[in-house]
Amino acid sequence: MEKSGTRMTCKENSGPVSYDDEIDLMELVMVLWRRRWLGVMIFVLAVAGAGAYLAAAPRIYEAEARIMIGQIDEKFFAGQSGGVTLMEDGVKLSSRLAESASGLAMEKAFLASAGLEGRSRNNFAIKVQGRDQDQVYQLIQSLLNQTLEEHQDIFDRLIKPHRERLDFVRQQILLVQEMLDSIAEFGSLSGPEATLAYLEKSRLLTELSSLNGLQVNFELGLDPVRAYPSLVLTMPGYPEQPVSPRVHLVLALSMVLGGMLGIFGVFLAEFVSNARKRIKDGP
């Protein structure tokens, strides 16, 4: 009997359990609605602060140019021992451009960056920034033109002896062909003279074959695909719009941050108000 009574008591006492620490979403919504003007005021202040920053921040303009550093493939002129010769090493070009930009002494424009792109050996980017649009454009044009002119001079100096060698080989080919034609005119020779003529013809044919091989290699090496001065990949445009500050990004962040601060301020104000009421009411 005691056991059954105990069981009945347990069943009677069982029922839905309520927890005091559950969050009442409706209550939170009511808090937000009751103190909505505080949240709106914080939100407006955040957006207004962003607007004041955008109004006071200096406008930064940017211009960028990309070039392909010229090269000559020496292996077509010096055999397998030769390699690709660049008009200028990327690191040295970066250092020289920095010195050139300092020498131009523009107050409202500066060289922001200059260097190779990624793992490329000859794709080179030049970026100029500043507060004055005209000075930014003038500086990048000056650096670009100076680089192209110097690389053109280097290319002309390096390619000149190869072109001269090609012209010399072509002249030698014409001379050997003339000598072969003259030997062919003595086709009626016999005896020792015929033997000498045959040997000379064999030598000239071997020499002609070698010269033709040199001519092919030189022409391949001088092909614009393998030997070229520095080229412009991307011409710099006039900087119409500033790159900093980013108006849309700043406004978007201020709205998000203002909304979060507004909600936090509402709940903080409600917490402080409730704490004061509890202190006032006493235990």
Buried (B, 14 or more C-beta within 10 A) or exposed (E): EEEEEEEEEEEEEEEEEEEEEEEEEEEBEEBBEEBEEBBEEBBEBBBEEBBEEBEEEEBBBBBBBBBBBBBBBBBBBEEEEBEEBBBBEBEEBBEBBBEBBEEBEBEBBBBBEBBBEEEEEBBBBBBBBBBBBBBBBBBBBBBBEBBBEBBBEBBEEBBEEBEEBBEEBBEBBEBBEEBBEEBEEEEEBEEEEEEEBEEBBEEBEEBBEEBEEBBEBBEBBBEEEBBBBBEEEEEBEEBEEBEEBEBEEBBEEBBEBBBEBBBEBBBEBBEEEEEEEEEEEEE
